[in-house]
Amino acid sequence: MLHTVAIRGYRSLREVVVPLTDLTVVTGANGTGKSSVYRALKLLADCGRGEVIGSLAREGGLQSVLWAGPENPTGARRAGDVQGTTRTRPVALEMGFASDDLGYLIDLGLPQYAGPRSLFARDPEIKREMVFAGPRLRPSATLVRRGADYAEVADDAGRGFTELTRALPTHRSVLAEYALPELATVRDRLRDWRFYDGFRVDADAPARRPQVGTRTPVLSDDGGDLAAAVQTILELGVGDLSRAVAEAFDGAELSVAVHDGLFELQLRQPGMLRPLRAAELSDGTLRFLLWGAALLSPRPPSLMVLNEPETSLHPDLVAPLASMIRAAAAATQVVVVTHSRAMRGHLDVDGASEIELYKQWGETLVADQTLLTTPPWDWGKR
């Protein structure tokens, strides 16, 4: 299980270190940085897929996502005026996590030299990567360390490091280059994280169209395989999707019809002479069913992150949606980003924690967090 996530230098997240529990609810007013936390977690997951450079490029490049305020805004809070100061640290975007067994840190910075004819001079470089044991980065706990183009691994005796390479491209993560057990563990864990940020439910949404169906334990990002995912859940008998649908829609029954190999979702409601096809469902009903198929997956990930799942749902559906989130949290670690007071109330259960964000002088801060309550974390140095 993840214990700590740390982000420094990303958008309004000048430096945020938060603890995670089985179910963590991230709240705060609009514009306080909730979406930045969600997107930073996605970037961290992209490190395991070797896609972090491309993901940053799609956000406008490293220069567009870096913290734009002063390096240390303490003076601004005290004097009420933002003043630039001399930098003491390199320009960097740093992210990491600590779990029961291993931790990981990546440090991305501006390129120093990309070649006289390179068109990729705006691509960020990986300046550092660390894989460590325990809750924080320490020299004695470091298992693999990478700096620019070199990488080395701790020897079995724990007395030093053995060189892996001195020719590692700065756009390639060490996680993707070597098959060491500790690197493979971190890589697979990051790749296993699952993110959902709403679903398309317009008239042309993939979830409304019949689709070729195969066993689908994990719902796709666009929800196009919804019927197959629902049928997989129903046949395996896992989760409480049928009960959740019945509670949400006054005894409605969910089923899947097959025509010439194409799967189509159906919802039969009391008083109706025939079931409604996915194309006929209301936007809110279809969105609820998509969340149900995602949350009650027969193959739960190690971490599931949900961004404002209550969006565009009727208030009466928040409680049954929260019930499915709690059920998912019994099988996997869940982070929910929400500004819904009702959702927060329904998720206030044993094993859950709430992280409330607020913004001061452009910086995202964690409410009521002090030096004593901030999880232990060490960023190290380049």
Residue pairs with C-beta under 8 A, 6 or more apart in sequence:
1 20
1 22
1 99
1 100
1 333
2 20
2 97
2 98
2 99
2 303
2 333
3 19
3 20
3 98
3 99
3 100
3 135
3 375
4 17
4 18
4 19
4 20
4 97
4 98
4 103
4 135
4 375
4 376
4 377
5 17
5 18
5 20
5 41
5 44
5 96
5 97
6 16
6 17
6 18
6 94
6 95
6 96
6 97
6 105
6 377
6 379
7 13
7 15
7 16
7 17
7 37
7 40
7 94
7 95
8 14
8 15
8 16
8 67
8 92
8 93
8 94
8 95
8 379
9 15
9 66
9 67
9 91
9 92
9 93
9 94
10 36
10 39
10 40
10 43
10 65
10 66
10 67
10 93
10 95
11 33
11 36
11 39
11 40
11 65
11 67
12 32
12 33
12 36
12 67
12 359
12 362
12 363
12 364
13 33
13 36
13 37
13 40
13 67
13 364
14 67
14 69
14 73
14 363
14 364
16 33
16 37
16 364
16 365
16 366
17 374
17 375
17 377
18 24
18 26
18 37
18 355
18 366
18 375
19 353
19 355
19 375
20 333
20 335
20 353
21 351
21 352
21 353
22 329
22 333
22 334
22 351
22 352
23 325
23 326
23 329
23 333
23 334
23 336
23 347
23 349
23 351
23 352
23 353
24 333
24 334
24 335
24 336
24 352
24 353
24 354
24 355
25 335
25 336
25 338
25 343
25 344
25 347
25 352
25 353
25 354
25 355
26 34
26 37
26 38
26 335
26 336
26 337
26 338
26 354
26 355
26 357
27 34
27 338
27 339
27 344
27 354
27 355
27 356
27 357
28 34
28 339
28 356
28 357
28 358
29 339
29 358
30 339
31 359
32 357
32 358
32 359
32 364
33 357
33 359
33 364
34 308
34 337
34 338
34 339
34 357
35 307
35 337
36 364
37 337
37 357
37 364
38 195
38 197
38 305
38 307
38 337
39 59
40 95
41 193
41 195
41 305
41 335
42 55
42 195
42 305
43 52
43 55
43 56
43 95
44 95
44 96
44 97
44 106
44 190
45 190
45 191
45 193
45 195
46 52
46 54
46 55
46 190
47 95
47 104
47 106
47 173
47 175
47 190
48 175
48 186
48 187
48 188
48 189
48 190
48 191
48 193
49 190
49 191
50 172
50 173
50 175
50 176
52 106
52 108
52 173
53 123
53 124
53 171
56 62
56 65
56 93
56 108
56 124
57 122
57 123
59 65
61 122
61 123
61 124
62 93
62 108
62 109
62 110
62 122
62 124
63 110
63 122
65 93
66 91
66 93
67 363
68 362
69 76
69 82
69 361
69 362
69 363
70 76
70 82
70 83
70 84
70 85
71 85
71 87
71 88
71 89
72 85
73 82
73 360
73 361
73 362
73 363
75 83
75 85
76 82
76 83
76 361
77 360
77 361
82 361
90 109
90 127
90 382
91 109
91 110
92 107
92 108
92 109
92 127
92 382
93 107
93 108
93 109
93 124
94 105
94 106
94 107
94 108
94 379
95 105
95 106
96 103
96 104
96 105
96 106
96 130
96 137
96 377
97 103
97 104
98 134
98 135
98 136
98 375
98 377
99 189
101 133
101 185
102 131
102 132
102 133
102 143
102 182
102 185
102 186
102 189
103 130
103 131
103 132
103 133
103 134
103 135
103 136
103 137
104 129
104 130
104 131
104 132
104 186
104 190
105 128
105 129
105 130
105 132
105 137
105 379
105 380
106 126
106 128
106 129
106 173
107 126
107 127
107 128
107 129
107 382
108 124
108 125
108 126
108 127
109 124
109 125
109 127
109 382
110 124
110 125
111 121
111 122
111 123
111 124
111 125
111 170
112 125
114 120
114 121
114 123
120 171
123 171
125 148
125 170
125 171
126 146
126 148
126 170
126 171
126 172
126 173
127 147
127 148
127 170
127 382
128 145
128 146
128 147
128 380
128 382
129 144
129 145
129 146
129 151
129 173
129 174
129 175
130 137
130 142
130 144
130 145
130 146
130 380
131 142
131 143
131 144
131 145
131 182
131 183
131 186
132 138
132 141
132 142
132 143
133 141
133 143
134 141
135 375
135 376
136 376
136 377
136 378
137 377
137 378
137 379
137 380
138 378
140 158
142 154
143 153
143 154
143 182
144 151
144 152
144 153
144 154
144 164
144 174
144 180
144 182
144 183
145 151
145 152
145 161
146 152
146 168
146 174
147 382
148 168
148 170
149 165
149 166
149 167
149 168
149 169
149 170
150 163
150 164
150 165
150 166
150 168
151 163
151 164
151 165
151 168
151 174
151 177
151 178
152 161
152 162
152 163
152 164
153 161
153 162
153 164
153 180
154 160
154 161
154 162
155 161
155 162
164 174
164 178
165 177
168 174
168 177
174 183
175 183
175 186
175 187
175 190
176 187
189 302
192 301
192 302
192 303
193 301
193 302
193 303
193 304
193 305
194 218
194 294
194 301
194 303
194 304
194 305
195 221
195 304
195 305
195 307
196 221
196 291
196 294
196 304
196 305
196 306
196 307
196 309
197 306
197 307
197 308
198 287
198 307
198 308
198 309
198 311
198 312
199 205
199 207
199 222
199 223
199 286
199 287
199 290
199 291
200 206
200 207
200 222
200 223
201 207
201 208
201 283
201 286
201 287
201 290
201 312
202 283
203 279
205 222
205 223
205 286
206 222
206 223
206 224
207 222
207 223
207 224
207 226
207 265
207 278
207 286
207 290
208 278
208 279
208 281
208 286
209 224
209 278
209 279
210 227
210 259
210 262
210 263
210 264
211 224
211 225
211 227
211 228
211 262
211 263
212 261
212 262
212 263
213 225
213 227
213 228
213 231
213 256
213 258
213 261
213 262
213 263
214 228
215 228
215 232
216 225
216 228
216 229
216 231
216 232
217 229
217 232
217 297
217 298
217 299
218 229
218 297
218 299
219 225
219 226
219 229
219 290
219 293
219 294
219 297
223 290
223 293
226 265
226 278
226 289
226 290
226 293
227 256
227 263
227 264
227 265
227 278
228 256
228 263
229 293
229 297
230 241
230 254
230 256
230 265
230 289
230 292
230 293
231 256
231 263
232 298
233 239
233 241
233 293
233 296
233 297
233 298
234 241
234 242
234 254
234 255
234 256
236 298
238 296
238 298
239 295
239 296
239 298
239 327
240 296
240 324
240 327
241 254
241 292
241 293
241 296
241 324
242 253
242 254
244 292
244 296
244 320
244 323
244 324
245 252
245 253
245 254
245 267
245 288
245 289
245 292
246 252
246 253
247 320
247 323
248 288
248 316
248 317
248 320
248 321
249 267
249 269
249 285
250 269
250 270
251 269
251 270
252 267
252 268
252 269
252 270
253 267
253 268
253 275
254 265
254 266
254 267
254 289
255 266
255 267
255 268
255 275
256 263
256 264
256 265
256 266
257 263
257 264
257 266
257 275
258 264
264 277
264 278
265 277
265 278
265 281
265 289
266 275
266 276
266 277
266 278
267 275
267 276
267 281
267 285
267 289
268 274
268 275
268 276
269 276
278 286
281 289
283 312
284 312
284 313
284 314
284 317
287 312
287 313
288 313
288 317
288 320
288 321
291 309
291 321
291 324
292 324
295 304
295 324
295 325
295 327
295 328
296 324
296 327
296 328
297 328
300 328
300 331
300 332
301 332
302 332
302 333
303 332
303 333
303 334
303 335
304 328
304 332
304 333
304 334
304 335
305 334
305 335
305 337
306 325
306 334
306 335
306 336
306 337
307 337
308 337
308 338
308 339
308 340
309 321
309 325
309 336
309 338
309 343
310 318
310 321
310 338
310 340
310 342
310 343
313 321
315 342
318 340
318 342
318 343
318 346
319 342
319 346
321 343
322 343
322 346
322 347
323 346
325 334
325 336
325 347
326 346
326 347
326 349
328 334
329 351
329 352
336 343
336 347
338 344
344 354
348 354
355 366
356 366
356 367
356 368
357 364
357 365
357 366
357 367
358 364
358 365
358 367
359 365
